[in-house]
Amino acid sequence: MANHLRFVGRTVMVQNGNVEAAYGVLNRILAQDRVPDAVRRSRYYEKPSRARRRRAFEACRRVYCAEM
C-alpha cells in the first residue's frame, strides 16, 4: 500500500497539452524526494568509508531538521 501511495504522489497530470509545466512539477517532486541525488550517487562507485560518512551526515541532518 505504501508503494502505491508513493506512486500516486509522484503522478503528474498534463493539462491543456502543457507538457513543460507538468515536467517542471515532476522535477520539483522528484527533487524533494532526492531522486536526482541518488541517481548521481549511483553513477560512480562510492567507497564504503565515504558511504558511511555520507549516511551519518544525512542522519544528523534529518535529526537537526526534525528538531528545528
Secondary structure, DSSP 8 states (H G I E B T S, - for coil): -HHHHHHHHT-----TT-HHHHHHHHHHHHHHTTHHHHHHHHHS---HHHHHHHHHHHHHHHHHHHH-
